[in-house]
Amino acid sequence: MSPALRKLKWVVLALVVLLAAGALWRTLAARRAQQAPVAVAQPAVELAQTDVVRAEVRDLQRGLPVSGTVKAVNSAQSRRASAANCRG
């Protein structure tokens, strides 16, 4: 038997073994998928009829009548730092 023929024999044998292992793995995976229990989705939160309200589009009509001058009690100022201010 020539060395090339022996090598071909081992390559074919390895291919057969790999195909058999792949078929076995696929069969076992299919069985596991069939045996897995199907989980029924349960609602996370149950709402009563009084908890649910239909949303409506409305104009917001809230105002505060003010007379005289208005002065802020708390205020904040921001200043942008320019390149001229950063040089120093």
LOMI-260635 format. One record per residue: x, z, y of N, C-alpha, C, O in turn; residue in one letter. Coordinates in steps of 0.1 Angstrom, whole numbers, padded with zeros to 4 digits, always signed. Layout:
N
XZYXZYXZYXZYA/...
END
This chain:
88
+0008+0000-0012+0000+0000+0000+0009+0000+0012+0018+0008+0013M/+0006-0009+0022+0014-0010+0033+0011+0001+0043+0000+0007+0043S/+0020+0005+0052+0018+0015+0062+0007+0012+0072-0001+0021+0076P/+0005-0001+0075-0006-0004+0084-0020-0002+0077-0029+0002+0084A/-0021-0005+0064-0033-0003+0057-0036+0012+0056-0048+0016+0056L/-0026+0020+0053-0028+0035+0052-0033+0040+0066-0042+0049+0066R/-0027+0035+0077-0031+0040+0090-0045+0036+0093-0053+0044+0098K/-0049+0024+0089-0063+0019+0091-0073+0028+0083-0084+0031+0088L/-0069+0031+0071-0077+0040+0062-0080+0053+0069-0091+0058+0069K/-0069+0059+0075-0071+0072+0081-0079+0071+0094-0087+0080+0097W/-0078+0061+0101-0085+0059+0114-0100+0057+0110-0109+0063+0117V/-0103+0049+0100-0117+0047+0096-0123+0061+0091-0134+0064+0094V/-0115+0068+0083-0120+0081+0078-0123+0091+0090-0133+0098+0090L/-0114+0091+0100-0116+0100+0111-0128+0095+0119-0136+0104+0124A/-0131+0083+0120-0143+0078+0127-0155+0082+0120-0165+0086+0126L/-0155+0081+0107-0167+0085+0099-0169+0100+0100-0181+0104+0102V/-0159+0108+0100-0160+0123+0102-0166+0126+0116-0174+0134+0117V/-0161+0119+0126-0166+0121+0140-0180+0117+0141-0188+0125+0147L/-0184+0106+0135-0198+0102+0136-0207+0112+0129-0218+0115+0133L/-0203+0117+0117-0211+0126+0110-0212+0140+0117-0223+0145+0118A/-0201+0144+0124-0202+0156+0132-0211+0154+0144-0219+0164+0147A/-0211+0143+0150-0220+0140+0161-0234+0140+0157-0243+0145+0164G/-0237+0134+0146-0251+0133+0141-0256+0147+0138-0267+0151+0140A/-0247+0156+0131-0251+0169+0128-0254+0177+0141-0263+0185+0141L/-0245+0176+0151-0247+0183+0163-0260+0179+0170-0267+0188+0175W/-0263+0166+0170-0276+0162+0176-0288+0167+0169-0298+0171+0175R/-0287+0168+0156-0298+0173+0148-0300+0188+0151-0312+0192+0152T/-0290+0195+0151-0291+0210+0154-0296+0212+0168-0304+0221+0170L/-0292+0204+0178-0297+0206+0191-0312+0203+0192-0319+0209+0199A/-0316+0193+0185-0330+0189+0185-0339+0201+0179-0349+0204+0183A/-0333+0207+0168-0340+0218+0162-0341+0230+0171-0352+0236+0172R/-0330+0233+0178-0330+0244+0188-0340+0241+0199-0347+0251+0203R/-0342+0229+0203-0351+0226+0214-0365+0228+0209-0374+0232+0217A/-0368+0225+0197-0382+0226+0191-0385+0241+0189-0396+0245+0191Q/-0375+0249+0185-0378+0263+0183-0378+0272+0195-0383+0283+0195Q/-0373+0267+0206-0373+0274+0219-0387+0277+0223-0395+0267+0224A/-0391+0289+0227-0404+0292+0231-0407+0285+0245-0398+0286+0254P/-0418+0280+0247-0422+0274+0260-0427+0285+0269-0437+0291+0265V/-0421+0287+0280-0425+0298+0289-0436+0293+0298-0435+0282+0304A/-0446+0301+0299-0457+0297+0308-0454+0303+0322-0451+0315+0323V/-0455+0295+0332-0452+0299+0345-0463+0309+0350-0475+0305+0351A/-0459+0321+0354-0468+0331+0360-0466+0330+0375-0455+0329+0380Q/-0477+0332+0382-0476+0332+0397-0468+0345+0401-0470+0356+0395P/-0459+0343+0411-0451+0354+0415-0459+0364+0423-0457+0376+0422A/-0469+0360+0431-0477+0369+0439-0491+0364+0438-0495+0353+0439V/-0500+0374+0435-0514+0371+0435-0520+0376+0448-0519+0387+0452E/-0528+0367+0455-0534+0370+0467-0549+0371+0466-0555+0363+0459L/-0555+0381+0472-0569+0383+0472-0575+0374+0482-0568+0368+0491A/-0588+0372+0481-0595+0363+0491-0594+0367+0505-0593+0359+0514Q/-0593+0380+0507-0591+0386+0521-0577+0384+0526-0575+0385+0538T/-0568+0381+0518-0554+0379+0522-0551+0364+0527-0541+0362+0533D/-0560+0355+0524-0558+0341+0528-0567+0337+0540-0579+0340+0540V/-0561+0331+0549-0568+0326+0561-0565+0312+0563-0553+0307+0561V/-0575+0304+0567-0573+0290+0571-0566+0289+0584-0571+0295+0594R/-0556+0282+0585-0549+0280+0598-0556+0270+0607-0561+0260+0602A/-0556+0273+0620-0563+0264+0629-0553+0261+0641-0544+0269+0644E/-0555+0249+0647-0547+0246+0659-0554+0251+0671-0566+0248+0673V/-0547+0259+0679-0553+0265+0691-0543+0265+0702-0531+0264+0700R/-0548+0265+0714-0539+0266+0726-0537+0281+0729-0546+0289+0728D/-0525+0284+0732-0522+0298+0735-0525+0300+0750-0519+0294+0759L/-0534+0309+0752-0539+0312+0766-0536+0326+0770-0545+0334+0774Q/-0524+0330+0769-0520+0344+0772-0512+0344+0785-0501+0337+0785R/-0515+0351+0795-0508+0351+0807-0508+0365+0813-0515+0374+0808G/-0500+0367+0823-0499+0380+0830-0499+0377+0845-0490+0371+0850L/-0509+0382+0851-0510+0379+0866-0499+0388+0873-0499+0400+0870P/-0491+0382+0881-0481+0390+0888-0482+0387+0903-0484+0375+0907V/-0481+0397+0911-0482+0395+0925-0469+0401+0931-0464+0411+0927S/-0463+0395+0941-0451+0399+0947-0439+0393+0941-0440+0383+0934G/-0427+0399+0944-0415+0394+0938-0412+0400+0924-0416+0411+0922T/-0405+0393+0916-0402+0397+0903-0387+0398+0902-0380+0389+0905V/-0382+0409+0897-0368+0411+0896-0365+0415+0881-0372+0424+0876K/-0355+0409+0875-0351+0412+0862-0345+0426+0861-0337+0430+0869A/-0350+0434+0850-0344+0447+0848-0331+0446+0841-0321+0452+0845V/-0330+0438+0831-0318+0435+0824-0315+0420+0825-0323+0412+0824N/-0302+0417+0829-0298+0403+0830-0284+0401+0824-0277+0411+0823S/-0282+0389+0821-0268+0385+0816-0264+0373+0823-0272+0364+0826A/-0251+0372+0825-0245+0360+0832-0235+0355+0822-0228+0362+0815Q/-0234+0342+0822-0224+0335+0814-0216+0326+0823-0221+0321+0832S/-0203+0325+0820-0194+0317+0828-0186+0308+0819-0180+0313+0809R/-0186+0296+0822-0177+0287+0814-0163+0288+0819-0160+0287+0831R/-0154+0289+0809-0140+0289+0812-0135+0275+0813-0136+0268+0803A/-0130+0271+0824-0124+0258+0825-0109+0258+0824-0103+0269+0823S/-0103+0247+0823-0089+0246+0821-0082+0253+0833-0071+0259+0831A/-0087+0252+0845-0081+0258+0856-0081+0273+0856-0071+0280+0859A/-0092+0279+0851-0093+0294+0849-0084+0299+0838-0080+0311+0839N/-0081+0291+0828-0074+0296+0817-0059+0296+0819-0051+0303+0813C/-0055+0288+0829-0040+0287+0832-0036+0300+0839-0044+0306+0847R/-0025+0306+0836-0022+0318+0843-0009+0322+0842-0005+0332+0847G/
END
